[in-house]
Amino acid sequence: MQPLQPRLIRQTRTQRQLKALEKERAVWLTNLDTGGLFHRIFDYIPGVNFFAKDHLGRTMSTSSGILQRYQMHDEFVMLGLTDFDINPHIMAENYVRDDQRILSGKVKHIERLELWFDRQGLPDWFVVTKLPLLDNRKRPIGIMGVLRRTA
C-alpha cells in the first residue's frame, strides 16, 4: 500500500494563462465584503493574533485575541486608537518606529521579539511580524501584523 502524498500538478501554465488568472483574482477581490475582512480567521488560530493600522498609526482592525489583551470586548472600542493610547510610552515608541520604517519603504517586513501584554495584562515576550498594507498603486497605506507568544 502506498502512503498518502500530496498530488503534484505537473501542468505548465503559460504567461497568458497566469495573466488571465491575475485578472480573475483582482475581480474576485473587488467583490469581497470588506466588512468581513480576513482578520476574523485569526480568532480561530490559537496563539496567533492579528492587527492592522492605517498610515497614521490608528487601529483599523484587530483579532479578538488583541482585544482581550487590552480588556476590550468589541473591535469598535479599539477602532482609531494608536499605540500611544493603549500602551506605555516606551513600548509605543518602539512599535511606531518600526511602523515608520515599513511605511517609508526602508524595510519590507519586520520580524522581531517585542514586549506585549498577555491576556492577564502582564508584560510578556512575543514574536511580531509586520508587513505593509498597500493601496491599488502599491503604495504603503498602513501596517498589518501578527503576534505569537514565544515558546
N, CA, C and O atoms as a GROMACS GRO file, in nm:
protein
  604
    1MET      N    1   0.084  -0.118   0.000
    1MET     CA    2   0.000   0.000   0.000
    1MET      C    3   0.089   0.125   0.000
    1MET      O    4   0.185   0.134   0.077
    2GLN      N    5   0.057   0.216  -0.084
    2GLN     CA    6   0.135   0.338  -0.099
    2GLN      C    7   0.090   0.444   0.003
    2GLN      O    8  -0.030   0.461   0.025
    3PRO      N    9   0.186   0.516   0.066
    3PRO     CA   10   0.146   0.619   0.162
    3PRO      C   11   0.078   0.736   0.091
    3PRO      O   12   0.103   0.763  -0.026
    4LEU      N   13  -0.008   0.806   0.164
    4LEU     CA   14  -0.073   0.924   0.109
    4LEU      C   15   0.029   1.035   0.089
    4LEU      O   16   0.111   1.062   0.177
    5GLN      N   17   0.023   1.098  -0.026
    5GLN     CA   18   0.113   1.208  -0.056
    5GLN      C   19   0.035   1.315  -0.130
    5GLN      O   20  -0.066   1.286  -0.194
    6PRO      N   21   0.081   1.440  -0.121
    6PRO     CA   22   0.016   1.545  -0.197
    6PRO      C   23   0.025   1.515  -0.347
    6PRO      O   24   0.125   1.461  -0.394
    7ARG      N   25  -0.078   1.549  -0.417
    7ARG     CA   26  -0.079   1.530  -0.561
    7ARG      C   27  -0.012   1.651  -0.626
    7ARG      O   28  -0.061   1.763  -0.613
    8LEU      N   29   0.096   1.629  -0.694
    8LEU     CA   30   0.169   1.737  -0.759
    8LEU      C   31   0.115   1.756  -0.900
    8LEU      O   32   0.112   1.663  -0.980
    9ILE      N   33   0.074   1.877  -0.927
    9ILE     CA   34   0.023   1.907  -1.060
    9ILE      C   35   0.142   1.940  -1.150
    9ILE      O   36   0.220   2.030  -1.121
   10ARG      N   37   0.155   1.867  -1.256
   10ARG     CA   38   0.270   1.884  -1.346
   10ARG      C   39   0.234   1.974  -1.465
   10ARG      O   40   0.313   1.989  -1.559
   11GLN      N   41   0.117   2.032  -1.459
   11GLN     CA   42   0.070   2.116  -1.569
   11GLN      C   43   0.149   2.247  -1.576
   11GLN      O   44   0.167   2.314  -1.474
   12THR      N   45   0.194   2.281  -1.691
   12THR     CA   46   0.264   2.407  -1.712
   12THR      C   47   0.163   2.509  -1.761
   12THR      O   48   0.088   2.484  -1.855
   13ARG      N   49   0.164   2.626  -1.698
   13ARG     CA   50   0.072   2.732  -1.740
   13ARG      C   51   0.150   2.839  -1.813
   13ARG      O   52   0.263   2.873  -1.776
   14THR      N   53   0.090   2.891  -1.916
   14THR     CA   54   0.155   2.994  -1.996
   14THR      C   55   0.144   3.129  -1.925
   14THR      O   56   0.065   3.145  -1.832
   15GLN      N   57   0.223   3.222  -1.970
   15GLN     CA   58   0.215   3.359  -1.916
   15GLN      C   59   0.076   3.417  -1.940
   15GLN      O   60   0.024   3.489  -1.855
   16ARG      N   61   0.018   3.386  -2.053
   16ARG     CA   62  -0.117   3.435  -2.085
   16ARG      C   63  -0.220   3.380  -1.985
   16ARG      O   64  -0.307   3.454  -1.938
   17GLN      N   65  -0.208   3.252  -1.952
   17GLN     CA   66  -0.300   3.191  -1.855
   17GLN      C   67  -0.282   3.253  -1.716
   17GLN      O   68  -0.379   3.280  -1.646
   18LEU      N   69  -0.156   3.276  -1.679
   18LEU     CA   70  -0.130   3.336  -1.549
   18LEU      C   71  -0.183   3.480  -1.541
   18LEU      O   72  -0.238   3.520  -1.439
   19LYS      N   73  -0.168   3.555  -1.648
   19LYS     CA   74  -0.221   3.693  -1.652
   19LYS      C   75  -0.374   3.691  -1.640
   19LYS      O   76  -0.432   3.775  -1.571
   20ALA      N   77  -0.438   3.596  -1.708
   20ALA     CA   78  -0.584   3.584  -1.701
   20ALA      C   79  -0.627   3.551  -1.557
   20ALA      O   80  -0.726   3.606  -1.507
   21LEU      N   81  -0.553   3.464  -1.491
   21LEU     CA   82  -0.584   3.430  -1.352
   21LEU      C   83  -0.564   3.550  -1.260
   21LEU      O   84  -0.642   3.570  -1.166
   22GLU      N   85  -0.461   3.630  -1.285
   22GLU     CA   86  -0.439   3.752  -1.206
   22GLU      C   87  -0.558   3.846  -1.219
   22GLU      O   88  -0.602   3.904  -1.120
   23LYS      N   89  -0.609   3.861  -1.341
   23LYS     CA   90  -0.726   3.947  -1.363
   23LYS      C   91  -0.848   3.892  -1.292
   23LYS      O   92  -0.925   3.967  -1.231
   24GLU      N   93  -0.867   3.760  -1.298
   24GLU     CA   94  -0.981   3.698  -1.229
   24GLU      C   95  -0.971   3.719  -1.078
   24GLU      O   96  -1.071   3.747  -1.011
   25ARG      N   97  -0.849   3.706  -1.026
   25ARG     CA   98  -0.829   3.728  -0.882
   25ARG      C   99  -0.862   3.873  -0.846
   25ARG      O  100  -0.925   3.898  -0.743
   26ALA      N  101  -0.819   3.968  -0.927
   26ALA     CA  102  -0.846   4.109  -0.899
   26ALA      C  103  -0.996   4.135  -0.894
   26ALA      O  104  -1.044   4.207  -0.806
   27VAL      N  105  -1.070   4.078  -0.986
   27VAL     CA  106  -1.216   4.094  -0.986
   27VAL      C  107  -1.276   4.028  -0.862
   27VAL      O  108  -1.362   4.086  -0.795
   28TRP      N  109  -1.228   3.908  -0.830
   28TRP     CA  110  -1.277   3.837  -0.713
   28TRP      C  111  -1.254   3.919  -0.586
   28TRP      O  112  -1.342   3.929  -0.501
   29LEU      N  113  -1.135   3.978  -0.573
   29LEU     CA  114  -1.103   4.058  -0.456
   29LEU      C  115  -1.192   4.181  -0.444
   29LEU      O  116  -1.231   4.219  -0.334
   30THR      N  117  -1.225   4.244  -0.558
   30THR     CA  118  -1.311   4.363  -0.551
   30THR      C  119  -1.453   4.328  -0.510
   30THR      O  120  -1.528   4.415  -0.466
   31ASN      N  121  -1.491   4.203  -0.524
   31ASN     CA  122  -1.626   4.160  -0.487
   31ASN      C  123  -1.637   4.113  -0.342
   31ASN      O  124  -1.746   4.080  -0.296
   32LEU      N  125  -1.526   4.109  -0.270
   32LEU     CA  126  -1.531   4.066  -0.131
   32LEU      C  127  -1.599   4.170  -0.044
   32LEU      O  128  -1.586   4.290  -0.068
   33ASP      N  129  -1.669   4.124   0.056
   33ASP     CA  130  -1.730   4.212   0.156
   33ASP      C  131  -1.618   4.257   0.250
   33ASP      O  132  -1.571   4.179   0.332
   34THR      N  133  -1.576   4.382   0.239
   34THR     CA  134  -1.464   4.429   0.321
   34THR      C  135  -1.500   4.440   0.468
   34THR      O  136  -1.411   4.447   0.553
   35GLY      N  137  -1.628   4.442   0.500
   35GLY     CA  138  -1.668   4.444   0.641
   35GLY      C  139  -1.635   4.314   0.711
   35GLY      O  140  -1.621   4.312   0.834
   36GLY      N  141  -1.622   4.205   0.636
   36GLY     CA  142  -1.593   4.075   0.695
   36GLY      C  143  -1.444   4.049   0.707
   36GLY      O  144  -1.404   3.961   0.783
   37LEU      N  145  -1.364   4.120   0.636
   37LEU     CA  146  -1.219   4.109   0.634
   37LEU      C  147  -1.162   3.973   0.676
   37LEU      O  148  -1.224   3.898   0.750
   38PHE      N  149  -1.046   3.946   0.628
   38PHE     CA  150  -0.980   3.819   0.654
   38PHE      C  151  -0.933   3.805   0.800
   38PHE      O  152  -0.904   3.694   0.843
   39HIS      N  153  -0.926   3.913   0.874
   39HIS     CA  154  -0.871   3.904   1.009
   39HIS      C  155  -0.952   3.814   1.101
   39HIS      O  156  -0.898   3.767   1.201
   40ARG      N  157  -1.076   3.788   1.071
   40ARG     CA  158  -1.160   3.702   1.155
   40ARG      C  159  -1.103   3.560   1.166
   40ARG      O  160  -1.127   3.492   1.266
   41ILE      N  161  -1.030   3.514   1.065
   41ILE     CA  162  -0.974   3.379   1.070
   41ILE      C  163  -0.878   3.364   1.188
   41ILE      O  164  -0.862   3.254   1.241
   42PHE      N  165  -0.814   3.473   1.228
   42PHE     CA  166  -0.719   3.467   1.339
   42PHE      C  167  -0.786   3.440   1.474
   42PHE      O  168  -0.720   3.401   1.569
   43ASP      N  169  -0.917   3.462   1.481
   43ASP     CA  170  -0.989   3.430   1.605
   43ASP      C  171  -0.993   3.280   1.628
   43ASP      O  172  -1.022   3.234   1.738
   44TYR      N  173  -0.964   3.202   1.523
   44TYR     CA  174  -0.972   3.056   1.532
   44TYR      C  175  -0.836   2.988   1.525
   44TYR      O  176  -0.828   2.865   1.520
   45ILE      N  177  -0.729   3.066   1.525
   45ILE     CA  178  -0.594   3.009   1.525
   45ILE      C  179  -0.534   3.034   1.663
   45ILE      O  180  -0.494   3.147   1.693
   46PRO      N  181  -0.528   2.931   1.746
   46PRO     CA  182  -0.478   2.951   1.882
   46PRO      C  183  -0.336   3.009   1.884
   46PRO      O  184  -0.247   2.962   1.813
   47GLY      N  185  -0.318   3.110   1.965
   47GLY     CA  186  -0.185   3.166   1.986
   47GLY      C  187  -0.138   3.266   1.882
   47GLY      O  188  -0.027   3.318   1.894
   48VAL      N  189  -0.219   3.294   1.780
   48VAL     CA  190  -0.180   3.390   1.676
   48VAL      C  191  -0.283   3.502   1.675
   48VAL      O  192  -0.404   3.478   1.668
   49ASN      N  193  -0.235   3.626   1.682
   49ASN     CA  194  -0.323   3.743   1.684
   49ASN      C  195  -0.287   3.837   1.570
   49ASN      O  196  -0.172   3.843   1.528
   50PHE      N  197  -0.387   3.910   1.521
   50PHE     CA  198  -0.372   3.997   1.405
   50PHE      C  199  -0.410   4.140   1.440
   50PHE      O  200  -0.499   4.164   1.521
   51PHE      N  201  -0.340   4.236   1.378
   51PHE     CA  202  -0.377   4.377   1.389
   51PHE      C  203  -0.346   4.447   1.257
   51PHE      O  204  -0.259   4.403   1.181
   52ALA      N  205  -0.416   4.556   1.232
   52ALA     CA  206  -0.389   4.640   1.115
   52ALA      C  207  -0.409   4.785   1.155
   52ALA      O  208  -0.504   4.820   1.225
   53LYS      N  209  -0.317   4.870   1.109
   53LYS     CA  210  -0.323   5.012   1.139
   53LYS      C  211  -0.312   5.092   1.009
   53LYS      O  212  -0.249   5.046   0.913
   54ASP      N  213  -0.371   5.209   1.006
   54ASP     CA  214  -0.359   5.295   0.889
   54ASP      C  215  -0.225   5.370   0.894
   54ASP      O  216  -0.146   5.350   0.986
   55HIS      N  217  -0.201   5.455   0.795
   55HIS     CA  218  -0.072   5.526   0.787
   55HIS      C  219  -0.050   5.624   0.902
   55HIS      O  220   0.062   5.670   0.923
   56LEU      N  221  -0.156   5.657   0.976
   56LEU     CA  222  -0.142   5.745   1.091
   56LEU      C  223  -0.123   5.666   1.221
   56LEU      O  224  -0.113   5.725   1.329
   57GLY      N  225  -0.118   5.534   1.210
   57GLY     CA  226  -0.097   5.451   1.327
   57GLY      C  227  -0.224   5.420   1.404
   57GLY      O  228  -0.217   5.367   1.515
   58ARG      N  229  -0.339   5.452   1.346
   58ARG     CA  230  -0.466   5.424   1.414
   58ARG      C  231  -0.509   5.280   1.387
   58ARG      O  232  -0.502   5.232   1.274
   59THR      N  233  -0.554   5.213   1.490
   59THR     CA  234  -0.601   5.076   1.476
   59THR      C  235  -0.725   5.073   1.388
   59THR      O  236  -0.822   5.144   1.412
   60MET      N  237  -0.720   4.989   1.286
   60MET     CA  238  -0.833   4.974   1.194
   60MET      C  239  -0.898   4.837   1.206
   60MET      O  240  -1.016   4.821   1.175
   61SER      N  241  -0.821   4.738   1.250
   61SER     CA  242  -0.873   4.603   1.256
   61SER      C  243  -0.790   4.521   1.355
   61SER      O  244  -0.668   4.534   1.359
   62THR      N  245  -0.858   4.437   1.433
   62THR     CA  246  -0.787   4.350   1.526
   62THR      C  247  -0.860   4.218   1.541
   62THR      O  248  -0.981   4.209   1.520
   63SER      N  249  -0.786   4.117   1.576
   63SER     CA  250  -0.848   3.989   1.611
   63SER      C  251  -0.893   3.997   1.757
   63SER      O  252  -0.850   4.085   1.832
   64SER      N  253  -0.977   3.904   1.796
   64SER     CA  254  -1.031   3.907   1.932
   64SER      C  255  -0.921   3.889   2.038
   64SER      O  256  -0.934   3.939   2.149
   65GLY      N  257  -0.814   3.816   2.004
   65GLY     CA  258  -0.705   3.797   2.100
   65GLY      C  259  -0.639   3.927   2.141
   65GLY      O  260  -0.602   3.943   2.257
   66ILE      N  261  -0.625   4.019   2.048
   66ILE     CA  262  -0.566   4.150   2.082
   66ILE      C  263  -0.663   4.229   2.170
   66ILE      O  264  -0.622   4.293   2.266
   67LEU      N  265  -0.790   4.222   2.136
   67LEU     CA  266  -0.889   4.292   2.219
   67LEU      C  267  -0.883   4.241   2.363
   67LEU      O  268  -0.889   4.320   2.457
   68GLN      N  269  -0.870   4.111   2.380
   68GLN     CA  270  -0.864   4.053   2.514
   68GLN      C  271  -0.742   4.103   2.590
   68GLN      O  272  -0.749   4.123   2.711
   69ARG      N  273  -0.630   4.125   2.521
   69ARG     CA  274  -0.509   4.174   2.588
   69ARG      C  275  -0.531   4.312   2.651
   69ARG      O  276  -0.467   4.347   2.750
   70TYR      N  277  -0.621   4.388   2.592
   70TYR     CA  278  -0.648   4.523   2.641
   70TYR      C  279  -0.783   4.532   2.711
   70TYR      O  280  -0.837   4.642   2.728
   71GLN      N  281  -0.838   4.418   2.751
   71GLN     CA  282  -0.967   4.410   2.820
   71GLN      C  283  -1.077   4.485   2.745
   71GLN      O  284  -1.156   4.557   2.806
   72MET      N  285  -1.081   4.468   2.614
   72MET     CA  286  -1.186   4.527   2.530
   72MET      C  287  -1.270   4.414   2.474
   72MET      O  288  -1.218   4.309   2.438
   73HIS      N  289  -1.400   4.436   2.466
   73HIS     CA  290  -1.490   4.330   2.423
   73HIS      C  291  -1.544   4.351   2.282
   73HIS      O  292  -1.612   4.264   2.229
   74ASP      N  293  -1.513   4.463   2.223
   74ASP     CA  294  -1.568   4.495   2.092
   74ASP      C  295  -1.461   4.567   2.009
   74ASP      O  296  -1.393   4.656   2.059
   75GLU      N  297  -1.447   4.527   1.884
   75GLU     CA  298  -1.346   4.586   1.796
   75GLU      C  299  -1.365   4.737   1.781
   75GLU      O  300  -1.267   4.809   1.761
   76PHE      N  301  -1.488   4.784   1.790
   76PHE     CA  302  -1.513   4.927   1.771
   76PHE      C  303  -1.461   5.012   1.886
   76PHE      O  304  -1.441   5.132   1.870
   77VAL      N  305  -1.438   4.951   2.001
   77VAL     CA  306  -1.378   5.025   2.113
   77VAL      C  307  -1.234   5.060   2.081
   77VAL      O  308  -1.185   5.166   2.119
   78MET      N  309  -1.165   4.969   2.010
   78MET     CA  310  -1.024   4.992   1.976
   78MET      C  311  -1.007   5.069   1.845
   78MET      O  312  -0.899   5.122   1.819
   79LEU      N  313  -1.111   5.077   1.765
   79LEU     CA  314  -1.103   5.144   1.636
   79LEU      C  315  -1.052   5.287   1.651
   79LEU      O  316  -1.108   5.366   1.727
   80GLY      N  317  -0.946   5.320   1.578
   80GLY     CA  318  -0.892   5.455   1.578
   80GLY      C  319  -0.790   5.485   1.687
   80GLY      O  320  -0.726   5.590   1.684
   81LEU      N  321  -0.773   5.394   1.782
   81LEU     CA  322  -0.675   5.417   1.888
   81LEU      C  323  -0.534   5.392   1.834
   81LEU      O  324  -0.514   5.306   1.749
   82THR      N  325  -0.439   5.467   1.885
   82THR     CA  326  -0.299   5.450   1.845
   82THR      C  327  -0.225   5.371   1.953
   82THR      O  328  -0.279   5.345   2.061
   83ASP      N  329  -0.101   5.335   1.922
   83ASP     CA  330  -0.018   5.265   2.021
   83ASP      C  331  -0.001   5.350   2.146
   83ASP      O  332   0.006   5.295   2.257
   84PHE      N  333   0.005   5.482   2.132
   84PHE     CA  334   0.022   5.570   2.247
   84PHE      C  335  -0.103   5.576   2.333
   84PHE      O  336  -0.095   5.608   2.451
   85ASP      N  337  -0.219   5.546   2.274
   85ASP     CA  338  -0.344   5.546   2.351
   85ASP      C  339  -0.357   5.423   2.441
   85ASP      O  340  -0.426   5.429   2.543
   86ILE      N  341  -0.292   5.313   2.405
   86ILE     CA  342  -0.317   5.187   2.476
   86ILE      C  343  -0.192   5.124   2.540
   86ILE      O  344  -0.204   5.022   2.608
   87ASN      N  345  -0.076   5.182   2.519
   87ASN     CA  346   0.048   5.124   2.570
   87ASN      C  347   0.130   5.227   2.646
   87ASN      O  348   0.116   5.348   2.623
   88PRO      N  349   0.218   5.180   2.736
   88PRO     CA  350   0.314   5.273   2.796
   88PRO      C  351   0.399   5.338   2.686
   88PRO      O  352   0.424   5.278   2.582
   89HIS      N  353   0.440   5.460   2.712
   89HIS     CA  354   0.509   5.542   2.611
   89HIS      C  355   0.630   5.471   2.549
   89HIS      O  356   0.647   5.475   2.427
   90ILE      N  357   0.712   5.408   2.630
   90ILE     CA  358   0.835   5.345   2.579
   90ILE      C  359   0.802   5.231   2.482
   90ILE      O  360   0.872   5.212   2.382
   91MET      N  361   0.697   5.155   2.511
   91MET     CA  362   0.656   5.046   2.421
   91MET      C  363   0.600   5.105   2.292
   91MET      O  364   0.633   5.059   2.183
   92ALA      N  365   0.515   5.205   2.306
   92ALA     CA  366   0.453   5.267   2.189
   92ALA      C  367   0.558   5.327   2.095
   92ALA      O  368   0.547   5.315   1.973
   93GLU      N  369   0.659   5.391   2.150
   93GLU     CA  370   0.766   5.449   2.068
   93GLU      C  371   0.831   5.343   1.980
   93GLU      O  372   0.855   5.367   1.861
   94ASN      N  373   0.859   5.226   2.036
   94ASN     CA  374   0.923   5.120   1.959
   94ASN      C  375   0.831   5.067   1.849
   94ASN      O  376   0.875   5.044   1.737
   95TYR      N  377   0.703   5.047   1.881
   95TYR     CA  378   0.608   4.999   1.780
   95TYR      C  379   0.599   5.098   1.664
   95TYR      O  380   0.603   5.059   1.547
   96VAL      N  381   0.586   5.226   1.698
   96VAL     CA  382   0.570   5.330   1.596
   96VAL      C  383   0.697   5.344   1.511
   96VAL      O  384   0.688   5.367   1.390
   97ARG      N  385   0.813   5.332   1.572
   97ARG     CA  386   0.939   5.341   1.498
   97ARG      C  387   0.945   5.231   1.391
   97ARG      O  388   0.985   5.257   1.277
   98ASP      N  389   0.906   5.110   1.428
   98ASP     CA  390   0.901   5.002   1.329
   98ASP      C  391   0.802   5.032   1.217
   98ASP      O  392   0.831   5.012   1.099
   99ASP      N  393   0.685   5.080   1.255
   99ASP     CA  394   0.582   5.112   1.155
   99ASP      C  395   0.634   5.216   1.056
   99ASP      O  396   0.612   5.204   0.935
  100GLN      N  397   0.702   5.318   1.106
  100GLN     CA  398   0.754   5.422   1.019
  100GLN      C  399   0.860   5.368   0.923
  100GLN      O  400   0.867   5.412   0.808
  101ARG      N  401   0.940   5.275   0.968
  101ARG     CA  402   1.041   5.214   0.880
  101ARG      C  403   0.972   5.139   0.765
  101ARG      O  404   1.019   5.145   0.651
  102ILE      N  405   0.864   5.071   0.795
  102ILE     CA  406   0.792   4.998   0.690
  102ILE      C  407   0.721   5.096   0.597
  102ILE      O  408   0.730   5.082   0.475
  103LEU      N  409   0.652   5.194   0.653
  103LEU     CA  410   0.578   5.290   0.570
  103LEU      C  411   0.670   5.372   0.479
  103LEU      O  412   0.630   5.412   0.370
  104SER      N  413   0.792   5.397   0.524
  104SER     CA  414   0.887   5.475   0.444
  104SER      C  415   0.953   5.391   0.336
  104SER      O  416   1.019   5.444   0.247
  105GLY      N  417   0.934   5.260   0.343
  105GLY     CA  418   0.995   5.172   0.244
  105GLY      C  419   1.136   5.130   0.279
  105GLY      O  420   1.202   5.063   0.200
  106LYS      N  421   1.185   5.168   0.398
  106LYS     CA  422   1.321   5.131   0.438
  106LYS      C  423   1.336   4.981   0.457
  106LYS      O  424   1.442   4.924   0.433
  107VAL      N  425   1.228   4.916   0.500
  107VAL     CA  426   1.226   4.770   0.514
  107VAL      C  427   1.094   4.717   0.458
  107VAL      O  428   0.993   4.787   0.461
  108LYS      N  429   1.096   4.595   0.408
  108LYS     CA  430   0.975   4.534   0.351
  108LYS      C  431   0.895   4.458   0.455
  108LYS      O  432   0.774   4.439   0.441
  109HIS      N  433   0.963   4.414   0.560
  109HIS     CA  434   0.896   4.347   0.670
  109HIS      C  435   0.984   4.353   0.794
  109HIS      O  436   1.105   4.376   0.787
  110ILE      N  437   0.920   4.331   0.906
  110ILE     CA  438   0.992   4.329   1.033
  110ILE      C  439   0.946   4.205   1.109
  110ILE      O  440   0.826   4.180   1.121
  111GLU      N  441   1.039   4.130   1.159
  111GLU     CA  442   1.007   4.019   1.248
  111GLU      C  443   1.103   4.028   1.364
  111GLU      O  444   1.225   4.019   1.348
  112ARG      N  445   1.047   4.047   1.481
  112ARG     CA  446   1.134   4.062   1.597
  112ARG      C  447   1.061   4.028   1.725
  112ARG      O  448   0.939   4.011   1.726
  113LEU      N  449   1.136   4.017   1.830
  113LEU     CA  450   1.085   3.991   1.963
  113LEU      C  451   1.043   4.124   2.026
  113LEU      O  452   1.122   4.218   2.030
  114GLU      N  453   0.920   4.130   2.075
  114GLU     CA  454   0.870   4.254   2.136
  114GLU      C  455   0.799   4.223   2.266
  114GLU      O  456   0.745   4.114   2.286
  115LEU      N  457   0.801   4.321   2.353
  115LEU     CA  458   0.727   4.312   2.478
  115LEU      C  459   0.583   4.355   2.452
  115LEU      O  460   0.558   4.466   2.405
  116TRP      N  461   0.488   4.266   2.481
  116TRP     CA  462   0.344   4.292   2.469
  116TRP      C  463   0.279   4.249   2.599
  116TRP      O  464   0.346   4.194   2.687
  117PHE      N  465   0.152   4.272   2.611
  117PHE     CA  466   0.078   4.226   2.728
  117PHE      C  467   0.010   4.094   2.699
  117PHE      O  468  -0.044   4.073   2.590
  118ASP      N  469   0.012   4.003   2.798
  118ASP     CA  470  -0.060   3.877   2.781
  118ASP      C  471  -0.208   3.900   2.816
  118ASP      O  472  -0.248   4.013   2.842
  119ARG      N  473  -0.286   3.795   2.817
  119ARG     CA  474  -0.430   3.808   2.840
  119ARG      C  475  -0.464   3.850   2.983
  119ARG      O  476  -0.576   3.895   3.010
  120GLN      N  477  -0.369   3.835   3.075
  120GLN     CA  478  -0.390   3.880   3.212
  120GLN      C  479  -0.343   4.024   3.231
  120GLN      O  480  -0.351   4.078   3.342
  121GLY      N  481  -0.292   4.086   3.124
  121GLY     CA  482  -0.244   4.223   3.134
  121GLY      C  483  -0.102   4.236   3.184
  121GLY      O  484  -0.058   4.344   3.222
  122LEU      N  485  -0.028   4.124   3.184
  122LEU     CA  486   0.110   4.126   3.230
  122LEU      C  487   0.204   4.130   3.109
  122LEU      O  488   0.175   4.069   3.007
  123PRO      N  489   0.316   4.200   3.119
  123PRO     CA  490   0.410   4.205   3.008
  123PRO      C  491   0.472   4.068   2.981
  123PRO      O  492   0.505   3.995   3.075
  124ASP      N  493   0.487   4.033   2.854
  124ASP     CA  494   0.548   3.907   2.814
  124ASP      C  495   0.608   3.926   2.675
  124ASP      O  496   0.576   4.022   2.605
  125TRP      N  497   0.696   3.833   2.636
  125TRP     CA  498   0.762   3.842   2.507
  125TRP      C  499   0.683   3.771   2.398
  125TRP      O  500   0.633   3.660   2.417
  126PHE      N  501   0.673   3.838   2.283
  126PHE     CA  502   0.602   3.784   2.168
  126PHE      C  503   0.686   3.805   2.042
  126PHE      O  504   0.761   3.902   2.032
  127VAL      N  505   0.674   3.714   1.948
  127VAL     CA  506   0.734   3.733   1.816
  127VAL      C  507   0.631   3.809   1.732
  127VAL      O  508   0.516   3.766   1.718
  128VAL      N  509   0.673   3.921   1.676
  128VAL     CA  510   0.584   4.006   1.598
  128VAL      C  511   0.637   4.013   1.455
  128VAL      O  512   0.756   4.036   1.433
  129THR      N  513   0.548   3.995   1.360
  129THR     CA  514   0.580   4.010   1.219
  129THR      C  515   0.491   4.119   1.162
  129THR      O  516   0.369   4.114   1.176
  130LYS      N  517   0.552   4.218   1.098
  130LYS     CA  518   0.478   4.331   1.039
  130LYS      C  519   0.509   4.340   0.891
  130LYS      O  520   0.623   4.321   0.848
  131LEU      N  521   0.406   4.370   0.813
  131LEU     CA  522   0.418   4.392   0.669
  131LEU      C  523   0.340   4.518   0.632
  131LEU      O  524   0.249   4.558   0.705
  132PRO      N  525   0.374   4.580   0.519
  132PRO     CA  526   0.297   4.697   0.477
  132PRO      C  527   0.164   4.656   0.416
  132PRO      O  528   0.152   4.550   0.354
  133LEU      N  529   0.064   4.740   0.434
  133LEU     CA  530  -0.062   4.730   0.360
  133LEU      C  531  -0.052   4.826   0.244
  133LEU      O  532  -0.021   4.944   0.264
  134LEU      N  533  -0.077   4.779   0.123
  134LEU     CA  534  -0.058   4.860   0.003
  134LEU      C  535  -0.191   4.897  -0.060
  134LEU      O  536  -0.288   4.822  -0.054
  135ASP      N  537  -0.195   5.016  -0.122
  135ASP     CA  538  -0.314   5.055  -0.196
  135ASP      C  539  -0.307   4.998  -0.339
  135ASP      O  540  -0.216   4.922  -0.371
  136ASN      N  541  -0.402   5.036  -0.423
  136ASN     CA  542  -0.407   4.984  -0.560
  136ASN      C  543  -0.286   5.022  -0.644
  136ASN      O  544  -0.257   4.957  -0.745
  137ARG      N  545  -0.215   5.126  -0.603
  137ARG     CA  546  -0.095   5.169  -0.676
  137ARG      C  547   0.033   5.117  -0.612
  137ARG      O  548   0.144   5.160  -0.647
  138LYS      N  549   0.017   5.022  -0.519
  138LYS     CA  550   0.130   4.959  -0.450
  138LYS      C  551   0.204   5.054  -0.355
  138LYS      O  552   0.322   5.033  -0.326
  139ARG      N  553   0.136   5.157  -0.307
  139ARG     CA  554   0.194   5.248  -0.209
  139ARG      C  555   0.152   5.204  -0.069
  139ARG      O  556   0.038   5.164  -0.049
  140PRO      N  557   0.243   5.212   0.029
  140PRO     CA  558   0.206   5.172   0.165
  140PRO      C  559   0.104   5.269   0.225
  140PRO      O  560   0.124   5.390   0.223
  141ILE      N  561  -0.004   5.213   0.277
  141ILE     CA  562  -0.108   5.295   0.340
  141ILE      C  563  -0.136   5.249   0.483
  141ILE      O  564  -0.226   5.301   0.549
  142GLY      N  565  -0.059   5.153   0.529
  142GLY     CA  566  -0.078   5.105   0.665
  142GLY      C  567   0.013   4.987   0.695
  142GLY      O  568   0.100   4.950   0.616
  143ILE      N  569  -0.010   4.930   0.811
  143ILE     CA  570   0.071   4.818   0.860
  143ILE      C  571  -0.025   4.707   0.901
  143ILE      O  572  -0.130   4.733   0.960
  144MET      N  573   0.012   4.584   0.871
  144MET     CA  574  -0.059   4.469   0.927
  144MET      C  575   0.044   4.382   0.996
  144MET      O  576   0.161   4.378   0.957
  145GLY      N  577  -0.001   4.313   1.097
  145GLY     CA  578   0.093   4.229   1.168
  145GLY      C  579   0.027   4.116   1.244
  145GLY      O  580  -0.093   4.117   1.269
  146VAL      N  581   0.109   4.020   1.278
  146VAL     CA  582   0.066   3.911   1.365
  146VAL      C  583   0.162   3.900   1.481
  146VAL      O  584   0.280   3.933   1.468
  147LEU      N  585   0.111   3.856   1.592
  147LEU     CA  586   0.198   3.831   1.705
  147LEU      C  587   0.166   3.694   1.762
  147LEU      O  588   0.052   3.649   1.760
  148ARG      N  589   0.270   3.630   1.812
  148ARG     CA  590   0.255   3.499   1.875
  148ARG      C  591   0.355   3.491   1.989
  148ARG      O  592   0.467   3.541   1.981
  149ARG      N  593   0.310   3.427   2.094
  149ARG     CA  594   0.393   3.413   2.214
  149ARG      C  595   0.517   3.328   2.183
  149ARG      O  596   0.511   3.234   2.104
  150THR      N  597   0.627   3.363   2.246
  150THR     CA  598   0.747   3.283   2.228
  150THR      C  599   0.727   3.149   2.299
  150THR      O  600   0.651   3.139   2.395
  151ALA      N  601   0.796   3.048   2.250
  151ALA     CA  602   0.780   2.913   2.307
  151ALA      C  603   0.849   2.898   2.440
  151ALA      O  604   0.845   2.791   2.501
   0.00000   0.00000   0.00000
